Amino acid sequence: MDIYQVAIRPLLFNLAKTDPEWLHQQTIRSFSWLSQTRNHPLSSWLNNRLQRSLCLHDTSLEQTLFGLTFPNPVGLAAGFDKDGVAARVWSSLGFGFAELGTVTYLAQPGNPPPRLFRLPLDKAALNRMGFNNSGAAAMAARLTQQQQDFTQSIPIGINLGKSKITPLDAAAQDYLNSFRLLQDLGDYFVVNVSSPNTPGLRSLQDAAMLGAILDLLQQANNSQKPIFVKIAPDLEWVAIADIITLAKTYKLAGIIATNTTIRRDQLKTQVIEQTGKSPEDEAGGISGAPLRDRSTEVIRFIWQQTQGQMPIIGVGGIFNPEDAWEKITAGASLIQVYTGWIYEGPLMVSRILAGLLAKLEENGLTSISEAVGLHGNG
């Protein structure tokens, strides 16, 4: 029995009707304590319990990509641990890697609340957080301290965004400022130009503007850290093709597909309870199940356009082993979860990994890398 799905989630979501952002804050606070007190006897005991309950290790799930070793392909997407306060606990929850952020060069409060909403009919969330975070310098100080105390067992990525008050024509320098502070502290980096919640940010997906950002970052990339770009699911195919060309030109490690969507046409939810308004009347990006098919289409397109030569991290609407398998066989070497993890609970990662092992056996494969792009041509 999954006590989270049977009792905890119904209590928090339906009976107590807890505010999603408040619940997130309490959760990250607990994980932060576990991460920062790993040597405390109680914390050590809890971490060990989590590892025994939630982790699944199998060599057939391991991959080495862009110079990093991933114990399994399921990662935590950016947005959950914006400030890197729980970086050391994600491996205990079964993840094969975790992405911190989105972090901006300047600390910022984000958009005014309410700014995070559940859409349970759609197994989705609507968020307009607006890159709320304590800034790149604060994250750098925190991760520096953690590195001194603890060797990380899974790759840690850092997702970089533009500070809201920075003009668009100064965006490249803003990303560079963050990268310089953090480049020795992350295993890979992501240029986030696809959130719908910072005014004008998505315009940075334009080839000329994105090229300026990538050019500056790679010039400063003395450590040769893998750099990704994260794209929106709402781009036209020609725009995605332009980004693929840029990724090749600037020798990026790969592409993350995709961020949240601004589309509302497939939603069942008519009214958001907290505001009394329809999703169409609320700003923000939609994540979760409504994103599943489109993100898979984008993954398959990138796989086909690059002939499988560019690593893809697939994210959007992953709730179960079938969703994960679909993303991987479409061309994603790695996948990330966030909204699905909120709905399905902490056992989801091990369930997905067990399901992937079963899929490998069914298809006569011995390694997850053999499954990448298996159905990439449709």
Disulfide bonds with the S-S distance in Angstrom:
none
